[in-house]
Amino acid sequence: MKKCWTLLLLMVFPFLSGYVQTTAQWRGTERNGVYHEKNLLSNWPAEGPRLIWRIDSIGNGFSSPVVTADRIFIPGEIDSTGYLFAFSKQGELVWKTETGREWTENFPGARSTPTVAGNLVYYCSSMGEVICMDSRTGQKKWSVNMISDLHGINVRFGYTESLLIDDDRLFCFPGGKDTNVVALNRFDGRLIWRSKAMADSAAYCSPVMIPLQGKKILVTLMIHQLIGVDAATGELLWSHPFDRANDIHCNTPVFDDGFIYCNDRGGNGMVKLALSPDGKSIREVWRNFTGGNVQGGFVKSGDYLYGSRYRPARFESIDAATGTIADSVKFNCGATILADGRLYCYNDQGMMGLIKPDQGKLEVVSSFKITAGTLEHFAHPVISDGILYVRHGTVLLAYDVLRKE
């Protein structure tokens, strides 16, 4: 009997290990901007960390790369056509697959960051094409268009969400009146459920999944509100107004210890919301109208929120209990991530900064200028296995930030 169980485990284990492996996605494994890296440099030389390699042919775009054990995936636009590129960890092209028409109007280029789960990679183009590909070969498995197939309505800067995968489901936000939110089978693209939710338009935000007492809540910002949807059924659980000033709400909310934090420069500022124990309601705890940025995100570490402010441009910390600003330093506005106790800020002037947080106090330890690349410095940096990846338009750069003992 023991031999039978051993044989069964040996047969099943390869399947399970491939299925439950960590998803590579937007802003790290938890989508909160925190990268679980260790032994990174605590400061950099004046010229910056060592450049390992540089790729100059990924096309226009603001998407971040996603990195797996042996591949780097990043999309780009070349002559109005989108492509998803797969590179080796040495920066060599493995495959390149066409993904359809990409955005060429205001801020031309690819927007979304791919999501990799097992041997499949998922991408949403700015024109709403949701595509599943074999991550090893680039071969297309299936595709669904959020406009023509799911009755969605595109937004003025193009679809920007980075797709969320959970178990066997893919979630996307067409933003249509009858298909506001959709769950698809991630293996074949089949519709599982559609939700009218608030019948609101999409708003450039990549969603986050909140696990709570056996329930999973899909949370994102639409144009006029923050919404929480039951991931199992599509039922709208709650909404919260987020419609001041404009329709650009880009930053993924962060959930921590029963609270949802939102960062939005579209007139809403920084907001803290208490989620009820059953996940069916929320309550506003505080709101700081002076804080927030457009698309740089933020991180929570300890008792503080860290990120940049759009105007006046600076980097700041906010007390998570009270919503008051604890400290600020002049480092302009940009994208923020956290790794090994240091904040990495890639600002919109092209400076990459290493900032030390200390219970809300801030110190800019090191910085260097990203001189290669094109157009705006909007892409969020990524850290994986001691390598800092920075995308600037048509260029992807890899820097060695691992501390050598």
DOKOLPA-481852 format. One record per residue (C-alpha): x, y, z. Coordinates in steps of 0.2 Angstrom, whole numbers, plus 5000, padded with zeros to 4 digits. Layout:
<rs>
<r><X>X</X><Y>Y</Y><Z>Z</Z></r>
...
</rs>
This chain:
<rs>
<r><X>5000</X><Y>5000</Y><Z>5000</Z></r>
<r><X>5014</X><Y>5012</Y><Z>5004</Z></r>
<r><X>5022</X><Y>5009</Y><Z>4987</Z></r>
<r><X>5006</X><Y>5013</Y><Z>4979</Z></r>
<r><X>5005</X><Y>5030</Y><Z>4988</Z></r>
<r><X>5023</X><Y>5034</Y><Z>4984</Z></r>
<r><X>5020</X><Y>5030</Y><Z>4965</Z></r>
<r><X>5004</X><Y>5041</Y><Z>4965</Z></r>
<r><X>5013</X><Y>5055</Y><Z>4973</Z></r>
<r><X>5027</X><Y>5054</Y><Z>4960</Z></r>
<r><X>5014</X><Y>5054</Y><Z>4946</Z></r>
<r><X>5004</X><Y>5069</Y><Z>4953</Z></r>
<r><X>5019</X><Y>5080</Y><Z>4960</Z></r>
<r><X>5025</X><Y>5086</Y><Z>4944</Z></r>
<r><X>5008</X><Y>5092</Y><Z>4939</Z></r>
<r><X>5005</X><Y>5101</Y><Z>4956</Z></r>
<r><X>5022</X><Y>5109</Y><Z>4957</Z></r>
<r><X>5019</X><Y>5117</Y><Z>4940</Z></r>
<r><X>5001</X><Y>5123</Y><Z>4944</Z></r>
<r><X>5004</X><Y>5131</Y><Z>4961</Z></r>
<r><X>5021</X><Y>5140</Y><Z>4957</Z></r>
<r><X>5022</X><Y>5158</Y><Z>4960</Z></r>
<r><X>5014</X><Y>5170</Y><Z>4948</Z></r>
<r><X>5025</X><Y>5183</Y><Z>4940</Z></r>
<r><X>5016</X><Y>5199</Y><Z>4938</Z></r>
<r><X>5014</X><Y>5217</Y><Z>4940</Z></r>
<r><X>5023</X><Y>5225</Y><Z>4955</Z></r>
<r><X>5028</X><Y>5208</Y><Z>4963</Z></r>
<r><X>5021</X><Y>5192</Y><Z>4969</Z></r>
<r><X>5007</X><Y>5201</Y><Z>4979</Z></r>
<r><X>5005</X><Y>5217</Y><Z>4968</Z></r>
<r><X>5010</X><Y>5228</Y><Z>4982</Z></r>
<r><X>5027</X><Y>5234</Y><Z>4975</Z></r>
<r><X>5037</X><Y>5224</Y><Z>4988</Z></r>
<r><X>5051</X><Y>5212</Y><Z>4981</Z></r>
<r><X>5057</X><Y>5199</Y><Z>4993</Z></r>
<r><X>5075</X><Y>5201</Y><Z>4989</Z></r>
<r><X>5090</X><Y>5199</Y><Z>5001</Z></r>
<r><X>5108</X><Y>5205</Y><Z>5001</Z></r>
<r><X>5106</X><Y>5220</Y><Z>4990</Z></r>
<r><X>5118</X><Y>5234</Y><Z>4989</Z></r>
<r><X>5114</X><Y>5247</Y><Z>5003</Z></r>
<r><X>5122</X><Y>5261</Y><Z>4992</Z></r>
<r><X>5128</X><Y>5263</Y><Z>4974</Z></r>
<r><X>5143</X><Y>5271</Y><Z>4966</Z></r>
<r><X>5141</X><Y>5288</Y><Z>4960</Z></r>
<r><X>5139</X><Y>5282</Y><Z>4942</Z></r>
<r><X>5126</X><Y>5269</Y><Z>4948</Z></r>
<r><X>5127</X><Y>5250</Y><Z>4949</Z></r>
<r><X>5136</X><Y>5240</Y><Z>4936</Z></r>
<r><X>5126</X><Y>5238</Y><Z>4920</Z></r>
<r><X>5125</X><Y>5220</Y><Z>4915</Z></r>
<r><X>5117</X><Y>5222</Y><Z>4898</Z></r>
<r><X>5105</X><Y>5233</Y><Z>4888</Z></r>
<r><X>5092</X><Y>5229</Y><Z>4875</Z></r>
<r><X>5087</X><Y>5242</Y><Z>4862</Z></r>
<r><X>5074</X><Y>5234</Y><Z>4852</Z></r>
<r><X>5058</X><Y>5231</Y><Z>4862</Z></r>
<r><X>5048</X><Y>5245</Y><Z>4854</Z></r>
<r><X>5038</X><Y>5259</Y><Z>4862</Z></r>
<r><X>5030</X><Y>5257</Y><Z>4879</Z></r>
<r><X>5028</X><Y>5260</Y><Z>4897</Z></r>
<r><X>5026</X><Y>5242</Y><Z>4903</Z></r>
<r><X>5037</X><Y>5234</Y><Z>4916</Z></r>
<r><X>5045</X><Y>5217</Y><Z>4913</Z></r>
<r><X>5040</X><Y>5201</Y><Z>4922</Z></r>
<r><X>5054</X><Y>5189</Y><Z>4926</Z></r>
<r><X>5053</X><Y>5171</Y><Z>4929</Z></r>
<r><X>5067</X><Y>5158</Y><Z>4933</Z></r>
<r><X>5074</X><Y>5158</Y><Z>4916</Z></r>
<r><X>5064</X><Y>5171</Y><Z>4906</Z></r>
<r><X>5060</X><Y>5190</Y><Z>4904</Z></r>
<r><X>5044</X><Y>5195</Y><Z>4896</Z></r>
<r><X>5040</X><Y>5213</Y><Z>4890</Z></r>
<r><X>5029</X><Y>5220</Y><Z>4877</Z></r>
<r><X>5032</X><Y>5235</Y><Z>4865</Z></r>
<r><X>5025</X><Y>5244</Y><Z>4850</Z></r>
<r><X>5034</X><Y>5245</Y><Z>4833</Z></r>
<r><X>5025</X><Y>5254</Y><Z>4818</Z></r>
<r><X>5008</X><Y>5253</Y><Z>4827</Z></r>
<r><X>5009</X><Y>5234</Y><Z>4830</Z></r>
<r><X>5011</X><Y>5226</Y><Z>4847</Z></r>
<r><X>5023</X><Y>5212</Y><Z>4851</Z></r>
<r><X>5027</X><Y>5202</Y><Z>4866</Z></r>
<r><X>5046</X><Y>5198</Y><Z>4868</Z></r>
<r><X>5053</X><Y>5184</Y><Z>4878</Z></r>
<r><X>5072</X><Y>5186</Y><Z>4882</Z></r>
<r><X>5084</X><Y>5174</Y><Z>4892</Z></r>
<r><X>5091</X><Y>5180</Y><Z>4908</Z></r>
<r><X>5107</X><Y>5185</Y><Z>4898</Z></r>
<r><X>5097</X><Y>5197</Y><Z>4887</Z></r>
<r><X>5096</X><Y>5186</Y><Z>4872</Z></r>
<r><X>5079</X><Y>5185</Y><Z>4862</Z></r>
<r><X>5070</X><Y>5169</Y><Z>4863</Z></r>
<r><X>5054</X><Y>5173</Y><Z>4854</Z></r>
<r><X>5044</X><Y>5187</Y><Z>4848</Z></r>
<r><X>5025</X><Y>5186</Y><Z>4845</Z></r>
<r><X>5013</X><Y>5199</Y><Z>4837</Z></r>
<r><X>4999</X><Y>5205</Y><Z>4849</Z></r>
<r><X>4989</X><Y>5216</Y><Z>4837</Z></r>
<r><X>4987</X><Y>5234</Y><Z>4835</Z></r>
<r><X>4994</X><Y>5245</Y><Z>4849</Z></r>
<r><X>4991</X><Y>5263</Y><Z>4855</Z></r>
<r><X>4999</X><Y>5276</Y><Z>4844</Z></r>
<r><X>4990</X><Y>5292</Y><Z>4849</Z></r>
<r><X>4993</X><Y>5301</Y><Z>4865</Z></r>
<r><X>5008</X><Y>5293</Y><Z>4874</Z></r>
<r><X>5011</X><Y>5279</Y><Z>4860</Z></r>
<r><X>5016</X><Y>5262</Y><Z>4866</Z></r>
<r><X>5012</X><Y>5246</Y><Z>4876</Z></r>
<r><X>5004</X><Y>5249</Y><Z>4893</Z></r>
<r><X>5001</X><Y>5233</Y><Z>4902</Z></r>
<r><X>5013</X><Y>5222</Y><Z>4911</Z></r>
<r><X>5011</X><Y>5203</Y><Z>4906</Z></r>
<r><X>5006</X><Y>5190</Y><Z>4919</Z></r>
<r><X>5015</X><Y>5173</Y><Z>4919</Z></r>
<r><X>5007</X><Y>5158</Y><Z>4928</Z></r>
<r><X>5015</X><Y>5141</Y><Z>4925</Z></r>
<r><X>5019</X><Y>5138</Y><Z>4907</Z></r>
<r><X>5007</X><Y>5152</Y><Z>4901</Z></r>
<r><X>5009</X><Y>5170</Y><Z>4899</Z></r>
<r><X>4994</X><Y>5183</Y><Z>4898</Z></r>
<r><X>4994</X><Y>5200</Y><Z>4890</Z></r>
<r><X>4981</X><Y>5214</Y><Z>4888</Z></r>
<r><X>4984</X><Y>5226</Y><Z>4874</Z></r>
<r><X>4979</X><Y>5244</Y><Z>4874</Z></r>
<r><X>4966</X><Y>5240</Y><Z>4861</Z></r>
<r><X>4958</X><Y>5227</Y><Z>4873</Z></r>
<r><X>4965</X><Y>5211</Y><Z>4866</Z></r>
<r><X>4967</X><Y>5198</Y><Z>4880</Z></r>
<r><X>4979</X><Y>5185</Y><Z>4874</Z></r>
<r><X>4986</X><Y>5168</Y><Z>4881</Z></r>
<r><X>5002</X><Y>5162</Y><Z>4875</Z></r>
<r><X>5014</X><Y>5147</Y><Z>4878</Z></r>
<r><X>5028</X><Y>5155</Y><Z>4888</Z></r>
<r><X>5041</X><Y>5143</Y><Z>4881</Z></r>
<r><X>5037</X><Y>5146</Y><Z>4863</Z></r>
<r><X>5026</X><Y>5161</Y><Z>4861</Z></r>
<r><X>5012</X><Y>5151</Y><Z>4852</Z></r>
<r><X>4995</X><Y>5159</Y><Z>4855</Z></r>
<r><X>4983</X><Y>5148</Y><Z>4864</Z></r>
<r><X>4967</X><Y>5159</Y><Z>4864</Z></r>
<r><X>4962</X><Y>5177</Y><Z>4863</Z></r>
<r><X>4947</X><Y>5187</Y><Z>4868</Z></r>
<r><X>4944</X><Y>5205</Y><Z>4864</Z></r>
<r><X>4936</X><Y>5216</Y><Z>4878</Z></r>
<r><X>4928</X><Y>5227</Y><Z>4865</Z></r>
<r><X>4921</X><Y>5216</Y><Z>4851</Z></r>
<r><X>4918</X><Y>5200</Y><Z>4862</Z></r>
<r><X>4914</X><Y>5207</Y><Z>4879</Z></r>
<r><X>4905</X><Y>5224</Y><Z>4875</Z></r>
<r><X>4919</X><Y>5234</Y><Z>4883</Z></r>
<r><X>4922</X><Y>5253</Y><Z>4880</Z></r>
<r><X>4940</X><Y>5258</Y><Z>4878</Z></r>
<r><X>4947</X><Y>5274</Y><Z>4888</Z></r>
<r><X>4956</X><Y>5289</Y><Z>4881</Z></r>
<r><X>4973</X><Y>5283</Y><Z>4884</Z></r>
<r><X>4970</X><Y>5264</Y><Z>4880</Z></r>
<r><X>4967</X><Y>5249</Y><Z>4891</Z></r>
<r><X>4981</X><Y>5248</Y><Z>4904</Z></r>
<r><X>4977</X><Y>5235</Y><Z>4917</Z></r>
<r><X>4989</X><Y>5221</Y><Z>4920</Z></r>
<r><X>4979</X><Y>5205</Y><Z>4920</Z></r>
<r><X>4975</X><Y>5196</Y><Z>4937</Z></r>
<r><X>4976</X><Y>5177</Y><Z>4938</Z></r>
<r><X>4969</X><Y>5167</Y><Z>4952</Z></r>
<r><X>4969</X><Y>5148</Y><Z>4952</Z></r>
<r><X>4960</X><Y>5143</Y><Z>4935</Z></r>
<r><X>4953</X><Y>5161</Y><Z>4932</Z></r>
<r><X>4958</X><Y>5176</Y><Z>4923</Z></r>
<r><X>4950</X><Y>5193</Y><Z>4928</Z></r>
<r><X>4948</X><Y>5208</Y><Z>4917</Z></r>
<r><X>4938</X><Y>5224</Y><Z>4916</Z></r>
<r><X>4930</X><Y>5228</Y><Z>4899</Z></r>
<r><X>4921</X><Y>5243</Y><Z>4907</Z></r>
<r><X>4905</X><Y>5240</Y><Z>4898</Z></r>
<r><X>4887</X><Y>5243</Y><Z>4904</Z></r>
<r><X>4883</X><Y>5225</Y><Z>4905</Z></r>
<r><X>4901</X><Y>5217</Y><Z>4906</Z></r>
<r><X>4909</X><Y>5229</Y><Z>4918</Z></r>
<r><X>4920</X><Y>5215</Y><Z>4926</Z></r>
<r><X>4923</X><Y>5197</Y><Z>4919</Z></r>
<r><X>4930</X><Y>5181</Y><Z>4924</Z></r>
<r><X>4937</X><Y>5169</Y><Z>4911</Z></r>
<r><X>4944</X><Y>5152</Y><Z>4912</Z></r>
<r><X>4962</X><Y>5155</Y><Z>4910</Z></r>
<r><X>4966</X><Y>5139</Y><Z>4900</Z></r>
<r><X>4953</X><Y>5142</Y><Z>4886</Z></r>
<r><X>4946</X><Y>5159</Y><Z>4888</Z></r>
<r><X>4929</X><Y>5153</Y><Z>4891</Z></r>
<r><X>4917</X><Y>5165</Y><Z>4900</Z></r>
<r><X>4914</X><Y>5160</Y><Z>4918</Z></r>
<r><X>4904</X><Y>5175</Y><Z>4924</Z></r>
<r><X>4901</X><Y>5193</Y><Z>4919</Z></r>
<r><X>4896</X><Y>5207</Y><Z>4932</Z></r>
<r><X>4887</X><Y>5223</Y><Z>4928</Z></r>
<r><X>4895</X><Y>5230</Y><Z>4945</Z></r>
<r><X>4893</X><Y>5249</Y><Z>4944</Z></r>
<r><X>4892</X><Y>5249</Y><Z>4925</Z></r>
<r><X>4907</X><Y>5261</Y><Z>4925</Z></r>
<r><X>4922</X><Y>5263</Y><Z>4913</Z></r>
<r><X>4939</X><Y>5256</Y><Z>4916</Z></r>
<r><X>4952</X><Y>5268</Y><Z>4923</Z></r>
<r><X>4969</X><Y>5262</Y><Z>4920</Z></r>
<r><X>4970</X><Y>5252</Y><Z>4937</Z></r>
<r><X>4977</X><Y>5235</Y><Z>4939</Z></r>
<r><X>4966</X><Y>5225</Y><Z>4951</Z></r>
<r><X>4972</X><Y>5216</Y><Z>4967</Z></r>
<r><X>4964</X><Y>5201</Y><Z>4975</Z></r>
<r><X>4960</X><Y>5201</Y><Z>4994</Z></r>
<r><X>4958</X><Y>5184</Y><Z>5003</Z></r>
<r><X>4946</X><Y>5186</Y><Z>5018</Z></r>
<r><X>4938</X><Y>5172</Y><Z>5028</Z></r>
<r><X>4936</X><Y>5160</Y><Z>5014</Z></r>
<r><X>4931</X><Y>5173</Y><Z>5002</Z></r>
<r><X>4941</X><Y>5182</Y><Z>4989</Z></r>
<r><X>4937</X><Y>5200</Y><Z>4984</Z></r>
<r><X>4943</X><Y>5208</Y><Z>4968</Z></r>
<r><X>4947</X><Y>5226</Y><Z>4971</Z></r>
<r><X>4950</X><Y>5240</Y><Z>4958</Z></r>
<r><X>4947</X><Y>5258</Y><Z>4954</Z></r>
<r><X>4935</X><Y>5262</Y><Z>4940</Z></r>
<r><X>4933</X><Y>5280</Y><Z>4933</Z></r>
<r><X>4920</X><Y>5285</Y><Z>4947</Z></r>
<r><X>4923</X><Y>5273</Y><Z>4961</Z></r>
<r><X>4933</X><Y>5260</Y><Z>4970</Z></r>
<r><X>4924</X><Y>5243</Y><Z>4969</Z></r>
<r><X>4924</X><Y>5226</Y><Z>4978</Z></r>
<r><X>4918</X><Y>5211</Y><Z>4969</Z></r>
<r><X>4915</X><Y>5193</Y><Z>4975</Z></r>
<r><X>4928</X><Y>5184</Y><Z>4964</Z></r>
<r><X>4918</X><Y>5168</Y><Z>4965</Z></r>
<r><X>4902</X><Y>5175</Y><Z>4958</Z></r>
<r><X>4904</X><Y>5192</Y><Z>4951</Z></r>
<r><X>4893</X><Y>5200</Y><Z>4964</Z></r>
<r><X>4896</X><Y>5218</Y><Z>4968</Z></r>
<r><X>4900</X><Y>5219</Y><Z>4987</Z></r>
<r><X>4903</X><Y>5237</Y><Z>4989</Z></r>
<r><X>4908</X><Y>5253</Y><Z>4981</Z></r>
<r><X>4916</X><Y>5270</Y><Z>4986</Z></r>
<r><X>4916</X><Y>5286</Y><Z>4977</Z></r>
<r><X>4932</X><Y>5290</Y><Z>4968</Z></r>
<r><X>4927</X><Y>5303</Y><Z>4955</Z></r>
<r><X>4934</X><Y>5320</Y><Z>4960</Z></r>
<r><X>4943</X><Y>5330</Y><Z>4946</Z></r>
<r><X>4947</X><Y>5318</Y><Z>4933</Z></r>
<r><X>4946</X><Y>5300</Y><Z>4926</Z></r>
<r><X>4964</X><Y>5294</Y><Z>4928</Z></r>
<r><X>4965</X><Y>5282</Y><Z>4942</Z></r>
<r><X>4981</X><Y>5271</Y><Z>4939</Z></r>
<r><X>4988</X><Y>5265</Y><Z>4956</Z></r>
<r><X>4984</X><Y>5247</Y><Z>4962</Z></r>
<r><X>4976</X><Y>5248</Y><Z>4980</Z></r>
<r><X>4986</X><Y>5240</Y><Z>4994</Z></r>
<r><X>4978</X><Y>5229</Y><Z>5007</Z></r>
<r><X>4986</X><Y>5226</Y><Z>5024</Z></r>
<r><X>4979</X><Y>5220</Y><Z>5041</Z></r>
<r><X>4961</X><Y>5224</Y><Z>5037</Z></r>
<r><X>4963</X><Y>5240</Y><Z>5028</Z></r>
<r><X>4963</X><Y>5246</Y><Z>5010</Z></r>
<r><X>4975</X><Y>5260</Y><Z>5005</Z></r>
<r><X>4973</X><Y>5270</Y><Z>4989</Z></r>
<r><X>4984</X><Y>5283</Y><Z>4981</Z></r>
<r><X>4976</X><Y>5294</Y><Z>4968</Z></r>
<r><X>4981</X><Y>5311</Y><Z>4961</Z></r>
<r><X>4965</X><Y>5312</Y><Z>4952</Z></r>
<r><X>4959</X><Y>5324</Y><Z>4965</Z></r>
<r><X>4956</X><Y>5310</Y><Z>4978</Z></r>
<r><X>4973</X><Y>5310</Y><Z>4987</Z></r>
<r><X>4978</X><Y>5296</Y><Z>4999</Z></r>
<r><X>4964</X><Y>5286</Y><Z>5007</Z></r>
<r><X>4963</X><Y>5273</Y><Z>5020</Z></r>
<r><X>4947</X><Y>5262</Y><Z>5021</Z></r>
<r><X>4942</X><Y>5249</Y><Z>5034</Z></r>
<r><X>4936</X><Y>5232</Y><Z>5027</Z></r>
<r><X>4923</X><Y>5224</Y><Z>5037</Z></r>
<r><X>4927</X><Y>5206</Y><Z>5043</Z></r>
<r><X>4915</X><Y>5198</Y><Z>5031</Z></r>
<r><X>4921</X><Y>5208</Y><Z>5017</Z></r>
<r><X>4904</X><Y>5215</Y><Z>5013</Z></r>
<r><X>4907</X><Y>5234</Y><Z>5017</Z></r>
<r><X>4920</X><Y>5247</Y><Z>5019</Z></r>
<r><X>4922</X><Y>5263</Y><Z>5030</Z></r>
<r><X>4933</X><Y>5278</Y><Z>5026</Z></r>
<r><X>4946</X><Y>5280</Y><Z>5040</Z></r>
<r><X>4955</X><Y>5295</Y><Z>5034</Z></r>
<r><X>4959</X><Y>5305</Y><Z>5018</Z></r>
<r><X>4974</X><Y>5316</Y><Z>5014</Z></r>
<r><X>4970</X><Y>5327</Y><Z>4999</Z></r>
<r><X>4987</X><Y>5334</Y><Z>4997</Z></r>
<r><X>4996</X><Y>5317</Y><Z>4994</Z></r>
<r><X>4996</X><Y>5305</Y><Z>4980</Z></r>
<r><X>5003</X><Y>5303</Y><Z>4962</Z></r>
<r><X>4996</X><Y>5299</Y><Z>4945</Z></r>
<r><X>5004</X><Y>5282</Y><Z>4941</Z></r>
<r><X>5019</X><Y>5279</Y><Z>4952</Z></r>
<r><X>5011</X><Y>5268</Y><Z>4965</Z></r>
<r><X>5016</X><Y>5267</Y><Z>4983</Z></r>
<r><X>5022</X><Y>5254</Y><Z>4996</Z></r>
<r><X>5017</X><Y>5250</Y><Z>5014</Z></r>
<r><X>5031</X><Y>5246</Y><Z>5026</Z></r>
<r><X>5028</X><Y>5245</Y><Z>5044</Z></r>
<r><X>5017</X><Y>5259</Y><Z>5050</Z></r>
<r><X>5020</X><Y>5270</Y><Z>5035</Z></r>
<r><X>5016</X><Y>5272</Y><Z>5017</Z></r>
<r><X>5030</X><Y>5277</Y><Z>5005</Z></r>
<r><X>5029</X><Y>5285</Y><Z>4988</Z></r>
<r><X>5030</X><Y>5301</Y><Z>4978</Z></r>
<r><X>5019</X><Y>5316</Y><Z>4977</Z></r>
<r><X>5014</X><Y>5323</Y><Z>4961</Z></r>
<r><X>5013</X><Y>5342</Y><Z>4965</Z></r>
<r><X>5024</X><Y>5349</Y><Z>4973</Z></r>
<r><X>5035</X><Y>5335</Y><Z>4966</Z></r>
<r><X>5044</X><Y>5326</Y><Z>4980</Z></r>
<r><X>5045</X><Y>5309</Y><Z>4989</Z></r>
<r><X>5036</X><Y>5307</Y><Z>5006</Z></r>
<r><X>5031</X><Y>5296</Y><Z>5020</Z></r>
<r><X>5013</X><Y>5295</Y><Z>5027</Z></r>
<r><X>5008</X><Y>5289</Y><Z>5044</Z></r>
<r><X>4997</X><Y>5274</Y><Z>5040</Z></r>
<r><X>4987</X><Y>5277</Y><Z>5057</Z></r>
<r><X>4983</X><Y>5295</Y><Z>5055</Z></r>
<r><X>4986</X><Y>5300</Y><Z>5036</Z></r>
<r><X>4998</X><Y>5314</Y><Z>5041</Z></r>
<r><X>5014</X><Y>5317</Y><Z>5032</Z></r>
<r><X>5029</X><Y>5311</Y><Z>5042</Z></r>
<r><X>5043</X><Y>5316</Y><Z>5031</Z></r>
<r><X>5048</X><Y>5321</Y><Z>5013</Z></r>
<r><X>5063</X><Y>5324</Y><Z>5003</Z></r>
<r><X>5066</X><Y>5332</Y><Z>4986</Z></r>
<r><X>5067</X><Y>5318</Y><Z>4973</Z></r>
<r><X>5053</X><Y>5323</Y><Z>4961</Z></r>
<r><X>5039</X><Y>5311</Y><Z>4957</Z></r>
<r><X>5040</X><Y>5293</Y><Z>4950</Z></r>
<r><X>5037</X><Y>5275</Y><Z>4953</Z></r>
<r><X>5041</X><Y>5267</Y><Z>4969</Z></r>
<r><X>5045</X><Y>5249</Y><Z>4975</Z></r>
<r><X>5053</X><Y>5241</Y><Z>4990</Z></r>
<r><X>5067</X><Y>5228</Y><Z>4992</Z></r>
<r><X>5078</X><Y>5223</Y><Z>5006</Z></r>
<r><X>5074</X><Y>5238</Y><Z>5017</Z></r>
<r><X>5077</X><Y>5251</Y><Z>5003</Z></r>
<r><X>5065</X><Y>5261</Y><Z>4993</Z></r>
<r><X>5069</X><Y>5262</Y><Z>4974</Z></r>
<r><X>5061</X><Y>5277</Y><Z>4966</Z></r>
<r><X>5062</X><Y>5280</Y><Z>4947</Z></r>
<r><X>5057</X><Y>5297</Y><Z>4944</Z></r>
<r><X>5050</X><Y>5306</Y><Z>4929</Z></r>
<r><X>5066</X><Y>5315</Y><Z>4926</Z></r>
<r><X>5075</X><Y>5299</Y><Z>4923</Z></r>
<r><X>5084</X><Y>5298</Y><Z>4940</Z></r>
<r><X>5084</X><Y>5281</Y><Z>4949</Z></r>
<r><X>5086</X><Y>5284</Y><Z>4968</Z></r>
<r><X>5089</X><Y>5273</Y><Z>4983</Z></r>
<r><X>5080</X><Y>5279</Y><Z>4998</Z></r>
<r><X>5082</X><Y>5273</Y><Z>5016</Z></r>
<r><X>5066</X><Y>5273</Y><Z>5026</Z></r>
<r><X>5068</X><Y>5273</Y><Z>5045</Z></r>
<r><X>5051</X><Y>5273</Y><Z>5054</Z></r>
<r><X>5045</X><Y>5287</Y><Z>5042</Z></r>
<r><X>5061</X><Y>5296</Y><Z>5041</Z></r>
<r><X>5068</X><Y>5297</Y><Z>5024</Z></r>
<r><X>5086</X><Y>5298</Y><Z>5017</Z></r>
<r><X>5092</X><Y>5298</Y><Z>4999</Z></r>
<r><X>5107</X><Y>5286</Y><Z>5000</Z></r>
<r><X>5111</X><Y>5285</Y><Z>4981</Z></r>
<r><X>5105</X><Y>5290</Y><Z>4964</Z></r>
<r><X>5110</X><Y>5290</Y><Z>4946</Z></r>
<r><X>5103</X><Y>5295</Y><Z>4929</Z></r>
<r><X>5095</X><Y>5284</Y><Z>4916</Z></r>
<r><X>5102</X><Y>5291</Y><Z>4900</Z></r>
<r><X>5097</X><Y>5277</Y><Z>4888</Z></r>
<r><X>5080</X><Y>5276</Y><Z>4880</Z></r>
<r><X>5066</X><Y>5286</Y><Z>4873</Z></r>
<r><X>5050</X><Y>5297</Y><Z>4879</Z></r>
<r><X>5043</X><Y>5297</Y><Z>4896</Z></r>
<r><X>5051</X><Y>5288</Y><Z>4912</Z></r>
<r><X>5034</X><Y>5280</Y><Z>4917</Z></r>
<r><X>5039</X><Y>5261</Y><Z>4918</Z></r>
<r><X>5040</X><Y>5254</Y><Z>4936</Z></r>
<r><X>5057</X><Y>5246</Y><Z>4940</Z></r>
<r><X>5058</X><Y>5227</Y><Z>4944</Z></r>
<r><X>5070</X><Y>5218</Y><Z>4955</Z></r>
<r><X>5073</X><Y>5199</Y><Z>4953</Z></r>
<r><X>5088</X><Y>5188</Y><Z>4959</Z></r>
<r><X>5099</X><Y>5203</Y><Z>4963</Z></r>
<r><X>5096</X><Y>5212</Y><Z>4946</Z></r>
<r><X>5087</X><Y>5229</Y><Z>4944</Z></r>
<r><X>5077</X><Y>5230</Y><Z>4928</Z></r>
<r><X>5073</X><Y>5247</Y><Z>4921</Z></r>
<r><X>5063</X><Y>5250</Y><Z>4905</Z></r>
<r><X>5064</X><Y>5267</Y><Z>4897</Z></r>
<r><X>5054</X><Y>5267</Y><Z>4881</Z></r>
<r><X>5062</X><Y>5256</Y><Z>4868</Z></r>
<r><X>5076</X><Y>5251</Y><Z>4880</Z></r>
<r><X>5077</X><Y>5238</Y><Z>4894</Z></r>
<r><X>5092</X><Y>5239</Y><Z>4906</Z></r>
<r><X>5098</X><Y>5226</Y><Z>4918</Z></r>
<r><X>5109</X><Y>5232</Y><Z>4933</Z></r>
<r><X>5118</X><Y>5221</Y><Z>4946</Z></r>
<r><X>5112</X><Y>5227</Y><Z>4963</Z></r>
<r><X>5118</X><Y>5211</Y><Z>4973</Z></r>
<r><X>5129</X><Y>5214</Y><Z>4987</Z></r>
<r><X>5146</X><Y>5204</Y><Z>4985</Z></r>
<r><X>5152</X><Y>5197</Y><Z>5002</Z></r>
</rs>
